[in-house]
Amino acid sequence: MVELDKDGFLQDPKKWTKEIAIYLAEQDNITLTEKHWEIILFIREYYDDFDSIPPVQKICARTGLRVIDLFDLFPRGPINGACRIAGLPSKARFD
């Protein structure tokens, strides 16, 4: 269905779809909620605008969540887990 690198990230991030996000989330035993989508779509939008991953503080400011809440939503972490599901490259740069 989808080609992943050795870390489970999309080989070609341009092929990302919401269906792929659901598939990747299921691999982490995550059922995507409205809050997950808010984070995923913000991360994608930020990446498209700045060609980098947003700092965790920006994700928290945008969503009103605390860092611990992000780890509750994405057990792999807000960067590895959320960015992987959002279809960003594994080697994406950070702000």
C-alpha positions in Angstrom: 0.0 0.0 0.0 2.6 2.6 1.1 6.3 2.6 1.1 8.0 3.3 4.4 11.6 3.9 5.4 13.3 1.9 8.1 11.9 4.2 10.8 8.3 3.9 9.5 8.1 7.3 7.7 6.8 7.7 4.2 9.4 7.2 1.5 7.7 9.9 -0.5 6.0 12.5 1.8 4.2 14.0 -1.3 2.0 10.8 -1.4 0.5 11.5 2.0 -3.3 11.3 2.3 -5.6 11.2 5.3 -6.1 7.5 4.6 -2.3 7.0 4.9 -2.4 8.9 8.2 -5.1 6.6 9.5 -3.0 3.6 8.4 0.1 4.9 10.1 -1.8 5.8 13.3 -3.3 2.3 13.4 0.2 0.9 13.4 0.7 2.8 16.7 -2.6 1.7 18.1 -4.0 5.2 17.8 -7.5 6.0 16.7 -7.4 9.5 15.3 -9.7 12.0 17.0 -10.5 15.6 16.2 -7.6 16.7 18.4 -5.1 14.4 16.6 -6.2 15.9 13.3 -5.8 19.4 14.6 -2.2 18.7 15.4 -1.5 16.7 12.3 -2.9 19.4 10.0 -1.1 22.2 11.9 2.2 20.3 11.6 1.6 19.8 7.8 0.6 23.4 7.3 3.7 24.7 9.3 6.0 22.4 7.3 4.5 23.6 4.0 5.0 27.2 5.1 8.5 27.0 6.7 10.0 23.8 5.4 10.6 22.7 9.0 8.8 21.0 11.9 7.2 23.3 14.4 8.7 23.5 17.9 6.6 21.6 20.4 5.8 25.0 22.1 4.1 26.2 18.9 2.1 23.0 18.7 1.0 23.6 22.3 0.2 27.2 21.8 -1.8 26.5 18.7 -3.8 23.6 20.3 -4.0 24.7 23.9 -2.5 21.4 25.0 0.4 20.7 27.3 3.4 18.7 26.3 2.2 15.8 28.4 -1.1 15.9 26.5 0.8 15.5 23.2 2.5 12.4 24.5 -0.9 11.0 25.6 -2.1 11.6 22.0 1.1 10.4 20.3 2.9 7.9 22.5 6.0 8.0 20.2 6.1 11.7 21.0 4.9 14.8 19.3 7.8 14.9 16.9 8.4 11.2 15.9 4.8 10.1 16.3 2.8 13.1 15.1 5.2 14.0 12.3 5.4 10.4 11.1 1.6 10.2 10.9 1.5 13.7 9.3 3.7 12.3 6.5 6.7 14.5 7.0 10.1 13.2 6.1 12.1 11.5 8.8 15.0 13.9 8.3 12.9 17.0 8.4 14.6 20.0 10.0 13.4 21.6 13.2 12.8 25.3 13.8 
